[in-house]
């Protein structure tokens, strides 16, 4: 496979996954604000810190509130990571590798882009929650179409590496939402508001039912364990890391390449996650643990670029 084709497929996958997860971020923040104590941190400020683009937002908007942050993250064409910008780039990448895609995958990317582009043209959304839910469901449909119409060859594995590295990063950031939305007093921990927030986190990764089947009651170590270390749930960090590593290994085997930097970094990340417990994360500093994880995922992304997109794959 040509490296330029592999790169376009990889980035298209990441961009669609990024748009979906921004919808999940916005949904959970809307939920957090419904029952938020008055003396609690502004959840919209917290969301901007989690995305890492707070400075760019402040250059363009006066105040962080539901309207301004939602427009920035969903529709701002000058913000390169907005849902609209991500889907525009995904559509461009899809066009550049049209011959490598099934017609259904190509049509789904177009439909996704037009949904968000149409919403961006409206002065205001009548129901932001319905729109965000529609985005999330369309992204899930795209994943289903991709997996049911594309052969699991090198192209599919580059799709998988892209979506799984992006998903692992965003799942960890969703967990970080709770860190930045800590309740104002220690006495509030374990209250109804605290439980609602943890439940909202699980809903944000479409995992509330799977969690309850496994653990039944909300318990912080179990929620952290589910997010980071559950090897059966397809949005947990370790599941994503292992799936990305599997695809990287298959690409190497297909091209008869020796293990490269991306292979080694993915393998190391999987090993470290397997040897870490939820209790260790909580006993230390959860935010620092997530920061470390995001750094490792960024390093993996850089290694993927160096290993696969700087030369031609046979």
Rosetta silent file (secondary structure, phi, psi, omega in degrees, C-alpha in Angstrom):
SEQUENCE: XXXXXXXXXXXXXXXXXXXXXXXXXXXXXXXXXXXXXXXXXXXXXXXXXXXXXXXXXXXXXXXXXXXXXXXXXXXXXXXXXXXXXXXXXXXXXXXXXXXXXXXXXXXXXXXXXXXXXXXXXXXXXXXXXXXXXXXXXXXXXXXXXXXXXXXXXXXXXXXXXXXXXXXXXXXXXXXXXXXXXXXXXXXXXXXXXXXXXXXXXXXXXXXXXXXXXXXXXXXXXXXXXXXXXXXXXXXXXXXXXXXXXXXXXXXXXXXXXXXXXXXXXXXXXXXXXXXXXXXXXXXXXXXXXXXXXXXXXXXXXXXXXXXXXXXXXX
SCORE:     score description
SCORE:     0.000 S_00000001
   1 L     0.000  135.432  177.176    0.000    0.000    0.000 S_00000001
   2 L   -63.973  140.159 -177.889    1.276    3.485   -0.861 S_00000001
   3 H   -63.005  -32.595  179.751    2.190    5.465    2.230 S_00000001
   4 H   -67.307  -35.813  177.160    0.110    8.455    1.055 S_00000001
   5 H   -68.778  -45.626  178.604   -2.977    6.222    0.817 S_00000001
   6 H   -58.720  -41.583 -178.810   -2.276    4.677    4.220 S_00000001
   7 H   -66.185  -42.162  179.208   -1.838    8.143    5.731 S_00000001
   8 H   -63.662  -41.059  178.221   -5.116    9.446    4.272 S_00000001
   9 H   -64.431  -45.585  179.759   -6.990    6.407    5.576 S_00000001
  10 H   -57.980  -48.294 -176.378   -5.381    6.735    9.005 S_00000001
  11 H   -73.258  -34.916  175.501   -6.246   10.429    9.323 S_00000001
  12 H   -58.199  -43.647  179.944   -9.767   10.030    7.966 S_00000001
  13 H   -63.731  -44.829  179.223  -10.394    7.473   10.685 S_00000001
  14 H   -63.520  -40.493 -175.898   -8.933    9.691   13.407 S_00000001
  15 H   -67.605  -39.904  176.346  -10.897   12.726   12.223 S_00000001
  16 H   -65.955  -44.139  178.213  -14.255   10.933   12.283 S_00000001
  17 H   -61.486  -38.284  179.512  -13.464    9.487   15.716 S_00000001
  18 H   -64.039  -44.405  178.991  -12.441   12.962   16.923 S_00000001
  19 H   -61.422  -43.686  179.032  -15.733   14.494   15.797 S_00000001
  20 H   -60.252  -44.134 -175.891  -17.685   11.752   17.547 S_00000001
  21 H   -72.679  -28.440  172.026  -15.807   12.214   20.789 S_00000001
  22 H   -62.776  -39.303  175.539  -16.278   15.982   20.762 S_00000001
  23 H   -60.860  -40.113  177.950  -20.015   15.261   20.661 S_00000001
  24 H   -65.048  -42.073  176.668  -19.527   12.989   23.672 S_00000001
  25 H   -58.055  -46.921 -177.785  -17.589   15.739   25.515 S_00000001
  26 H   -66.458  -39.518  178.196  -20.354   18.257   24.858 S_00000001
  27 H   -60.968  -46.888 -176.834  -23.084   15.822   25.910 S_00000001
  28 H   -67.844  -34.836  179.656  -21.438   15.027   29.219 S_00000001
  29 H   -69.544  -39.391  173.659  -20.778   18.700   29.985 S_00000001
  30 H   -57.895  -42.457  179.994  -24.421   19.569   29.321 S_00000001
  31 H   -66.050  -41.301 -179.095  -25.365   16.796   31.771 S_00000001
  32 H   -60.690  -35.729 -174.784  -22.877   17.996   34.399 S_00000001
  33 H   -76.618  -15.894 -176.566  -24.336   21.503   34.361 S_00000001
  34 H   -66.412  -43.466 -176.363  -27.908   20.349   35.027 S_00000001
  35 L  -116.828   30.711 -174.153  -27.374   19.405   38.681 S_00000001
  36 L   -79.534  130.749  173.531  -24.211   21.372   39.340 S_00000001
  37 L   -60.136  148.435 -174.819  -23.774   23.042   42.765 S_00000001
  38 L   -62.981  -31.220 -176.919  -23.549   26.830   42.490 S_00000001
  39 L   -93.359   17.420  179.850  -20.046   26.980   43.989 S_00000001
  40 L   -88.747  157.656  179.223  -18.647   24.367   41.624 S_00000001
  41 L   -58.887  147.427  176.741  -16.091   25.086   38.896 S_00000001
  42 L   -63.819  114.276 -176.879  -17.456   26.244   35.533 S_00000001
  43 H   -63.443  -28.047 -179.167  -17.808   22.986   33.586 S_00000001
  44 H   -73.741  -37.277  171.528  -17.374   24.803   30.264 S_00000001
  45 H   -61.363  -43.238 -178.648  -14.014   26.226   31.369 S_00000001
  46 H   -61.659  -40.740  179.749  -13.073   22.730   32.492 S_00000001
  47 H   -62.488  -40.586  178.672  -13.987   21.256   29.111 S_00000001
  48 H   -63.644  -39.185  178.405  -11.739   23.755   27.325 S_00000001
  49 H   -63.921  -38.180 -178.887   -8.812   22.837   29.588 S_00000001
  50 H   -66.061  -38.733  179.249   -9.348   19.163   28.805 S_00000001
  51 H   -71.694  -19.736 -179.369   -9.259   19.769   25.046 S_00000001
  52 L    81.717   10.103 -176.155   -6.024   21.733   25.458 S_00000001
  53 L  -120.380   31.580 -179.492   -7.323   24.638   23.358 S_00000001
  54 H   -62.478  -40.806 -177.941   -8.363   27.087   26.075 S_00000001
  55 H   -63.726  -42.721  179.201   -5.960   29.795   24.843 S_00000001
  56 H   -64.191  -39.483  177.553   -7.317   29.653   21.298 S_00000001
  57 H   -60.469  -45.328 -176.338  -10.874   29.896   22.601 S_00000001
  58 H   -66.344  -23.229  175.410  -10.054   32.990   24.660 S_00000001
  59 H   -70.100  -22.071 -170.564   -8.662   34.710   21.579 S_00000001
  60 H  -115.924  -19.804 -175.841  -12.058   34.395   19.899 S_00000001
  61 L  -132.483  150.960 -176.823  -14.704   34.408   22.634 S_00000001
  62 L   -83.347  -37.916 -172.166  -15.349   36.542   25.721 S_00000001
  63 L  -140.008  142.891  177.139  -16.908   33.999   28.051 S_00000001
  64 L   -89.182  106.760  175.828  -17.009   30.218   28.407 S_00000001
  65 L  -140.949 -178.125 -175.163  -20.648   29.160   28.494 S_00000001
  66 H   -58.122  -43.828 -176.940  -22.839   26.548   26.841 S_00000001
  67 H   -68.717  -48.869 -174.199  -23.390   28.564   23.656 S_00000001
  68 H   -69.298  -43.391 -178.298  -19.831   29.792   23.082 S_00000001
  69 H   -70.404  -38.965  177.930  -18.024   26.545   23.914 S_00000001
  70 H   -62.592  -43.692  179.664  -20.502   24.436   21.946 S_00000001
  71 H   -66.218  -40.389 -179.873  -20.104   26.652   18.875 S_00000001
  72 H   -62.187  -50.970 -174.925  -16.304   26.658   19.236 S_00000001
  73 H   -75.974  -30.331 -176.296  -15.961   22.882   19.580 S_00000001
  74 H   -92.314  -43.504 -164.663  -18.693   21.915   17.139 S_00000001
  75 H  -124.472   -5.287 -174.289  -18.807   24.507   14.374 S_00000001
  76 L   -70.699  113.210 -177.684  -15.852   26.922   14.450 S_00000001
  77 L   -71.895  -19.662  178.967  -14.214   26.656   11.018 S_00000001
  78 L   -89.745   -4.687  175.458  -11.097   28.455   12.271 S_00000001
  79 L   -98.582  111.321 -170.232  -10.604   25.897   15.042 S_00000001
  80 L   -65.235  -18.035 -179.067   -8.802   22.964   13.358 S_00000001
  81 L  -103.980    7.384  178.427  -10.107   20.361   15.821 S_00000001
  82 L   -64.382  162.258  177.701  -13.790   21.338   15.768 S_00000001
  83 H   -56.942  -45.028 -178.237  -16.311   18.743   14.671 S_00000001
  84 H   -64.922  -45.029  179.383  -16.915   20.630   11.429 S_00000001
  85 H   -63.910  -42.383 -179.814  -13.202   21.058   10.658 S_00000001
  86 H   -62.063  -43.387 -178.000  -12.473   17.415   11.479 S_00000001
  87 H   -73.764  -30.884  174.474  -15.259   16.145    9.233 S_00000001
  88 H   -63.699  -43.628  178.142  -14.289   18.465    6.392 S_00000001
  89 H   -66.728  -39.463  177.863  -10.766   17.030    6.526 S_00000001
  90 H   -60.814  -41.518  178.729  -12.133   13.488    6.796 S_00000001
  91 H   -64.091  -41.657  177.858  -14.233   14.117    3.687 S_00000001
  92 H   -63.062  -43.216  178.187  -11.201   15.454    1.805 S_00000001
  93 H   -64.291  -38.846  178.145   -9.168   12.412    2.804 S_00000001
  94 H   -61.904  -41.371  178.664  -12.021   10.124    1.737 S_00000001
  95 H   -63.603  -36.780 -176.371  -12.087   11.766   -1.685 S_00000001
  96 H   -71.948  -20.365  179.567   -8.334   11.329   -2.085 S_00000001
  97 L  -123.668   33.087 -175.599   -8.575    7.562   -1.485 S_00000001
  98 H   -52.073  -37.899 -176.746  -12.012    6.991   -3.002 S_00000001
  99 H   -70.256  -15.121 -179.032  -10.797    3.894   -4.866 S_00000001
 100 H   -96.272   -2.441 -175.963   -9.755    2.262   -1.573 S_00000001
 101 L  -110.075  152.942  168.397  -13.154    2.698    0.125 S_00000001
 102 L   -73.016  155.317  179.635  -16.463    0.926   -0.219 S_00000001
 103 H   -61.566  -32.962 -179.558  -19.220    3.156   -1.593 S_00000001
 104 H   -66.741  -40.772  177.966  -21.046    2.820    1.733 S_00000001
 105 H   -64.170  -44.933  179.959  -18.077    4.151    3.732 S_00000001
 106 H   -61.430  -44.242  179.631  -17.657    7.063    1.340 S_00000001
 107 H   -64.916  -36.277 -178.745  -21.376    7.917    1.501 S_00000001
 108 H   -67.315  -39.682  176.882  -21.371    7.720    5.297 S_00000001
 109 H   -62.702  -43.213  177.890  -18.525   10.232    5.589 S_00000001
 110 H   -61.574  -44.800 -179.584  -20.406   12.591    3.270 S_00000001
 111 H   -61.883  -42.278  179.567  -23.631   12.202    5.250 S_00000001
 112 H   -60.915  -47.867  179.649  -21.797   12.864    8.513 S_00000001
 113 H   -60.840  -46.005 -176.869  -20.188   16.023    7.134 S_00000001
 114 H   -66.090  -34.460  176.068  -23.458   17.378    5.717 S_00000001
 115 H   -58.541  -49.835 -177.015  -25.283   16.798    9.020 S_00000001
 116 H   -73.016  -38.454  179.215  -22.794   18.923   10.946 S_00000001
 117 H   -63.171  -39.911  177.537  -22.366   21.493    8.172 S_00000001
 118 H   -64.779  -43.481  179.409  -26.139   22.027    8.022 S_00000001
 119 H   -63.664  -36.927 -179.381  -26.335   22.446   11.799 S_00000001
 120 H   -64.122  -27.726 -178.230  -23.456   24.944   11.717 S_00000001
 121 L   -79.264  -10.940 -179.459  -25.427   27.154    9.318 S_00000001
 122 L   -82.199  142.061  178.374  -28.319   27.498   11.773 S_00000001
 123 L   -62.391  -32.023  177.463  -28.361   30.570   14.056 S_00000001
 124 L  -158.887  149.245  178.190  -29.190   28.287   16.992 S_00000001
 125 L   -87.638  132.414  179.364  -29.983   24.622   17.539 S_00000001
 126 L   -67.599  -31.919  179.102  -33.497   23.907   18.772 S_00000001
 127 L  -145.341   90.710  178.996  -32.214   20.878   20.679 S_00000001
 128 H   -56.193  -37.483 -178.300  -28.434   20.593   21.154 S_00000001
 129 H   -63.175  -43.212  178.510  -28.869   17.288   22.984 S_00000001
 130 H   -64.087  -40.410  178.966  -30.747   15.715   20.064 S_00000001
 131 H   -62.806  -46.818 -178.491  -28.128   16.972   17.608 S_00000001
 132 H   -64.503  -37.717  177.099  -25.234   15.593   19.663 S_00000001
 133 H   -65.427  -37.872  178.236  -26.997   12.265   20.041 S_00000001
 134 H   -65.181  -40.461  177.110  -27.543   12.143   16.268 S_00000001
 135 H   -60.700  -46.948 -178.011  -23.833   12.813   15.694 S_00000001
 136 H   -62.379  -43.704 -179.519  -22.864   10.039   18.077 S_00000001
 137 H   -67.208  -37.346  178.805  -25.250    7.534   16.490 S_00000001
 138 H   -65.868  -36.991  177.736  -24.110    8.411   12.969 S_00000001
 139 H   -65.682  -38.993  177.129  -20.494    7.837   14.021 S_00000001
 140 H   -64.757  -39.819  175.875  -21.421    4.430   15.430 S_00000001
 141 H   -61.527  -40.730  179.529  -23.151    3.618   12.134 S_00000001
 142 H   -60.021  -42.608  177.830  -19.998    4.659   10.273 S_00000001
 143 H   -61.888  -42.540  178.717  -17.966    2.209   12.344 S_00000001
 144 H   -64.015  -42.701  177.854  -20.455   -0.553   11.569 S_00000001
 145 H   -62.471  -43.291  179.676  -20.414    0.216    7.845 S_00000001
 146 H   -59.242  -48.033 -175.356  -16.622    0.282    7.868 S_00000001
 147 H   -74.434  -21.379 -176.958  -16.303   -3.076    9.597 S_00000001
 148 H  -101.128   -6.599 -178.949  -18.986   -4.782    7.506 S_00000001
 149 H  -124.784   -4.450 -178.672  -18.009   -3.548    4.016 S_00000001
 150 L  -111.450  131.784  174.967  -14.190   -3.294    4.079 S_00000001
 151 L   -64.117  145.886 -178.667  -11.848   -6.301    3.805 S_00000001
 152 L   -83.665   66.489  176.096   -9.514   -6.620    6.784 S_00000001
 153 L  -103.422 -163.489 -178.832   -6.399   -5.901    4.766 S_00000001
 154 H   -58.082  -38.927  179.721   -3.719   -3.250    5.347 S_00000001
 155 H   -58.948  -46.774  178.704   -6.199   -0.470    4.579 S_00000001
 156 H   -62.616  -38.950 -179.186   -8.587   -1.657    7.272 S_00000001
 157 H   -66.883  -34.293  173.922   -5.746   -1.991    9.760 S_00000001
 158 H   -67.623  -37.134  171.230   -4.700    1.624    9.160 S_00000001
 159 H   -54.182  -49.661 -173.862   -8.347    2.574    9.768 S_00000001
 160 H   -66.451  -41.452  177.536   -8.230    0.643   13.010 S_00000001
 161 H   -60.341  -43.364 -179.584   -4.928    2.106   14.201 S_00000001
 162 H   -62.336  -50.441 -175.644   -6.287    5.603   13.562 S_00000001
 163 H   -69.908  -35.587 -176.321   -9.590    5.185   15.338 S_00000001
 164 H   -74.658  -36.725  176.204   -8.175    3.225   18.287 S_00000001
 165 H   -68.057  -40.411  177.273   -5.333    5.637   19.072 S_00000001
 166 H   -65.423  -43.437 -178.288   -7.767    8.567   18.836 S_00000001
 167 H   -65.423  -40.958  178.355  -10.379    6.756   20.918 S_00000001
 168 H   -59.838  -44.414  178.611   -7.897    5.824   23.648 S_00000001
 169 H   -61.000  -46.715 -175.267   -6.848    9.461   23.962 S_00000001
 170 H   -73.359  -33.153  175.070  -10.426   10.731   24.101 S_00000001
 171 H   -61.851  -42.437  178.508  -11.622    8.054   26.536 S_00000001
 172 H   -65.072  -36.131  179.388   -8.886    9.110   28.940 S_00000001
 173 H   -70.047  -34.385  175.693   -9.871   12.763   28.495 S_00000001
 174 H   -62.285  -41.512  175.769  -13.522   11.967   29.253 S_00000001
 175 H   -62.537  -34.967  179.322  -12.367   10.443   32.545 S_00000001
 176 H   -66.818  -21.396  175.990  -10.360   13.618   33.123 S_00000001
 177 H   -53.216  -41.177 -178.123  -13.628   15.597   32.941 S_00000001
 178 H   -65.923  -38.009  178.611  -14.355   14.365   36.469 S_00000001
 179 H   -59.862  -43.486 -177.061  -10.980   15.562   37.740 S_00000001
 180 H   -81.444   -7.156  177.548  -11.676   19.090   36.495 S_00000001
 181 L  -117.417   38.326  179.485  -15.245   19.010   37.827 S_00000001
 182 L   -60.133  143.610  178.672  -14.411   17.984   41.380 S_00000001
 183 L   -67.197  150.532 -172.564  -17.133   18.721   43.897 S_00000001
 184 L   -65.095  -27.670 -177.964  -16.497   21.796   46.071 S_00000001
 185 L  -130.606  147.409  177.846  -16.357   19.925   49.397 S_00000001
 186 H   -57.804  -32.823 -178.505  -15.079   16.521   50.457 S_00000001
 187 H   -66.184  -16.183  179.270  -18.461   15.960   52.109 S_00000001
 188 H   -80.392  -15.880  179.260  -20.078   16.058   48.659 S_00000001
 189 L   -65.326  132.617 -179.482  -18.232   12.905   47.567 S_00000001
 190 L    88.301   -1.776  177.854  -20.636    9.983   47.467 S_00000001
 191 L   -79.785  177.549  179.692  -23.708   12.208   47.279 S_00000001
 192 H   -60.508  -38.700  179.778  -26.403   11.999   44.615 S_00000001
 193 H   -64.216  -43.099  178.768  -24.639   14.693   42.556 S_00000001
 194 H   -61.103  -45.694  179.160  -21.360   12.771   42.697 S_00000001
 195 H   -62.671  -39.493  178.651  -23.084    9.559   41.622 S_00000001
 196 H   -62.588  -37.944 -179.875  -24.833   11.367   38.765 S_00000001
 197 H   -67.525  -43.419  178.218  -21.497   12.672   37.512 S_00000001
 198 H   -64.742  -38.350  177.108  -19.872    9.233   37.524 S_00000001
 199 H   -64.878  -37.157  178.440  -22.931    7.815   35.755 S_00000001
 200 H   -64.010  -37.282  176.906  -22.675   10.611   33.168 S_00000001
 201 H   -59.865  -44.794 -179.271  -19.065    9.619   32.493 S_00000001
 202 H   -66.359  -37.446  176.269  -20.144    6.070   31.773 S_00000001
 203 H   -64.120  -34.355 -177.248  -22.948    7.271   29.504 S_00000001
 204 H   -64.490  -23.937  176.563  -20.428    9.407   27.601 S_00000001
 205 L  -107.660   17.421 -179.687  -18.604    6.255   26.474 S_00000001
 206 L    56.026   38.405 -173.761  -21.866    4.324   25.937 S_00000001
 207 L  -119.651    6.984 -173.946  -20.834    2.090   28.808 S_00000001
 208 H   -63.793  -41.890 -179.034  -23.431    2.535   31.555 S_00000001
 209 H   -69.409  -43.792  179.471  -25.276   -0.729   30.823 S_00000001
 210 H   -62.176  -39.664  178.617  -22.074   -2.759   30.376 S_00000001
 211 H   -63.333  -47.642 -175.916  -20.717   -1.332   33.634 S_00000001
 212 H   -66.645  -32.403  175.662  -23.870   -2.132   35.597 S_00000001
 213 H   -64.501  -31.609 -175.454  -23.975   -5.689   34.274 S_00000001
 214 H   -89.437  -40.891 -172.271  -20.454   -6.171   35.565 S_00000001
 215 H  -117.886  -17.386  177.660  -20.386   -4.154   38.809 S_00000001
 216 L    69.985  -58.943 -176.626  -24.043   -3.262   39.543 S_00000001
 217 L  -108.576  154.785  178.146  -23.322   -0.274   41.840 S_00000001
 218 L   -75.748  122.289  179.894  -21.285    2.877   41.209 S_00000001
 219 L  -143.218  122.808 -169.167  -17.921    2.595   42.939 S_00000001
 220 H   -52.273  -49.731  179.238  -15.078    4.936   41.950 S_00000001
 221 H   -57.595  -35.994  179.518  -12.301    2.299   41.650 S_00000001
 222 H   -70.677  -35.740  176.893  -14.580    0.180   39.477 S_00000001
 223 H   -64.458  -45.692  178.332  -15.441    3.127   37.207 S_00000001
 224 H   -62.144  -42.613  178.551  -11.729    3.912   36.769 S_00000001
 225 H   -60.729  -41.633 -179.157  -11.031    0.211   36.190 S_00000001
 226 H   -65.451  -44.622 -179.684  -13.778    0.079   33.553 S_00000001
 227 H   -64.333  -45.390 -169.968  -12.500    3.176   31.726 S_00000001
 228 H   -97.317  -35.856 -163.912   -8.826    2.260   31.718 S_00000001
 229 H  -124.313    5.673  179.751   -8.394   -1.474   32.192 S_00000001
 230 L   -79.779  114.001 -173.960  -11.475   -3.407   31.015 S_00000001
 231 L   -81.764   -2.791 -179.820  -10.224   -5.660   28.219 S_00000001
 232 L  -106.407  -13.656 -176.528  -13.714   -6.545   26.969 S_00000001
 233 L   -95.701  125.019 -168.685  -15.228   -3.060   26.539 S_00000001
 234 L   -72.333    0.230  174.929  -14.421   -1.520   23.115 S_00000001
 235 L  -115.352    1.917  176.667  -13.946    2.035   24.373 S_00000001
 236 L   -70.909  156.181 -176.317  -11.674    1.294   27.335 S_00000001
 237 H   -64.187  -44.751 -176.710   -8.104    2.511   27.014 S_00000001
 238 H   -68.249  -36.086  176.575   -6.488   -0.922   27.264 S_00000001
 239 H   -60.938  -46.413 -179.521   -8.900   -2.406   24.696 S_00000001
 240 H   -63.118  -43.750 -178.866   -8.053    0.407   22.264 S_00000001
 241 H   -62.379  -43.827 -178.939   -4.313    0.092   22.894 S_00000001
 242 H   -68.946  -36.021  177.923   -4.346   -3.673   22.331 S_00000001
 243 H   -67.300  -41.839  177.344   -6.474   -3.350   19.200 S_00000001
 244 H   -63.055  -42.658  179.655   -4.124   -0.701   17.767 S_00000001
 245 H   -63.110  -41.395  177.913   -1.109   -2.890   18.597 S_00000001
 246 H   -58.444  -44.666 -179.410   -2.744   -5.892   16.911 S_00000001
 247 H   -68.703  -38.765  176.791   -3.259   -3.887   13.711 S_00000001
 248 H   -61.255  -42.466  178.617    0.279   -2.481   13.788 S_00000001
 249 H   -62.739  -42.007  179.948    1.606   -6.024   14.146 S_00000001
 250 H   -66.020  -36.403  177.285   -0.531   -7.236   11.230 S_00000001
 251 H   -64.101  -43.270  178.024    0.704   -4.375    9.015 S_00000001
 252 H   -61.867  -43.847 -178.942    4.313   -5.319    9.799 S_00000001
 253 H   -64.724  -41.348 -178.592    3.617   -8.980    9.055 S_00000001
 254 H   -63.931  -39.669 -178.176    1.854   -8.160    5.780 S_00000001
 255 H   -91.711    2.266 -178.684    4.718   -5.963    4.542 S_00000001
 256 L    55.705   45.037  178.938    7.376   -8.307    5.982 S_00000001
 257 L  -102.324  143.919  173.606    8.802   -5.433    8.040 S_00000001
 258 L   -70.205  156.754  178.565   10.767   -5.879   11.284 S_00000001
 259 L   -54.586  130.911  179.785    9.178   -4.351   14.412 S_00000001
 260 L  -106.596 -166.882 -177.614    9.625   -0.575   14.337 S_00000001
 261 H   -63.391  -42.923 -179.361    9.266    2.220   16.871 S_00000001
 262 H   -62.152  -42.677  177.334    5.449    2.288   16.666 S_00000001
 263 H   -57.244  -48.601 -176.519    5.314   -1.480   17.239 S_00000001
 264 H   -67.035  -41.180  179.786    7.572   -1.179   20.282 S_00000001
 265 H   -66.667  -41.173  178.576    5.736    1.811   21.763 S_00000001
 266 H   -64.306  -42.089  178.857    2.339    0.148   21.330 S_00000001
 267 H   -63.595  -43.584  179.167    3.629   -3.063   22.906 S_00000001
 268 H   -63.125  -40.934  179.356    5.148   -1.144   25.843 S_00000001
 269 H   -63.496  -44.695  178.411    1.912    0.778   26.414 S_00000001
 270 H   -61.094  -41.794 -179.681   -0.132   -2.427   26.467 S_00000001
 271 H   -64.958  -44.470 -178.846    2.309   -4.024   28.895 S_00000001
 272 H   -63.760  -43.111  179.113    2.299   -1.027   31.252 S_00000001
 273 H   -63.004  -38.197 -179.868   -1.488   -0.829   31.292 S_00000001
 274 H   -65.121  -26.017 -176.972   -1.712   -4.559   32.016 S_00000001
 275 L   -98.735    4.173 -178.808    0.552   -4.099   35.047 S_00000001
 276 L  -109.300  144.549  179.726   -1.269   -1.037   36.456 S_00000001
 277 L  -113.020  159.982  176.784   -4.337   -1.144   38.710 S_00000001
 278 H   -62.008  -36.571 -179.921   -7.187    1.294   39.245 S_00000001
 279 H   -62.800  -38.505  177.258   -6.194    1.552   42.896 S_00000001
 280 H   -63.591  -41.768 -179.714   -2.703    2.726   41.908 S_00000001
 281 H   -63.441  -44.879 -177.630   -4.168    5.411   39.646 S_00000001
 282 H   -70.885  -39.962 -178.977   -6.533    6.676   42.353 S_00000001
 283 H   -65.828  -30.244  176.532   -3.934    6.495   45.147 S_00000001
 284 L   -85.152 -125.288  177.652   -1.575    8.624   43.086 S_00000001
 285 L  -127.557  110.312 -174.182   -2.843   11.530   41.018 S_00000001
 286 H   -60.427  -39.855 -179.640   -5.442   10.544   38.451 S_00000001
 287 H   -63.229  -42.201  178.663   -4.896   13.666   36.369 S_00000001
 288 H   -66.531  -37.241  177.882   -1.134   13.058   36.220 S_00000001
 289 H   -63.641  -39.679  178.746   -1.729    9.413   35.290 S_00000001
 290 H   -70.655  -38.085  175.442   -3.993   10.505   32.440 S_00000001
 291 H   -58.689  -43.670  179.225   -1.456   13.125   31.352 S_00000001
 292 H   -62.416  -43.194  179.447    1.197   10.410   31.158 S_00000001
 293 H   -61.100  -43.372 -179.971   -1.132    8.216   29.134 S_00000001
 294 H   -66.626  -35.189  175.328   -1.868   11.037   26.687 S_00000001
 295 H   -62.937  -43.786  179.067    1.857   11.717   26.301 S_00000001
 296 H   -63.915  -38.220  178.537    2.445    8.050   25.473 S_00000001
 297 H   -68.652  -37.304  175.510   -0.376    8.092   22.925 S_00000001
 298 H   -64.260  -40.540  178.072    1.054   11.231   21.304 S_00000001
 299 H   -65.056  -37.574  176.385    4.461    9.546   21.119 S_00000001
 300 H   -63.582  -43.343  178.142    2.821    6.504   19.535 S_00000001
 301 H   -60.105  -42.222  177.668    1.146    8.754   16.961 S_00000001
 302 H   -63.396  -39.817 -179.844    4.490   10.373   16.111 S_00000001
 303 H   -67.469  -37.670  176.202    6.095    6.941   15.767 S_00000001
 304 H   -59.040  -44.077  179.166    3.305    5.766   13.442 S_00000001
 305 H   -61.091  -46.749 -177.630    4.016    8.752   11.194 S_00000001
 306 H   -66.814  -38.626 -175.588    7.762    8.064   11.136 S_00000001
 307 H   -75.508  -37.388 -168.072    7.384    4.324   10.570 S_00000001
 308 H  -113.963  -23.415 -170.474    4.649    4.246    7.950 S_00000001
 309 L  -110.568   11.093  177.388    4.161    7.582    6.235 S_00000001
 310 L  -105.616   -0.423 -178.514    7.714    8.510    5.258 S_00000001
 311 L  -153.793  171.577 -178.753    8.197    5.758    2.696 S_00000001
 312 L   -86.573  131.372  173.866    6.324    3.464    0.356 S_00000001
 313 L   -92.451  136.239  179.837    4.901    0.223    1.723 S_00000001
 314 L   -81.734    0.000    0.000    4.976   -2.730   -0.676 S_00000001
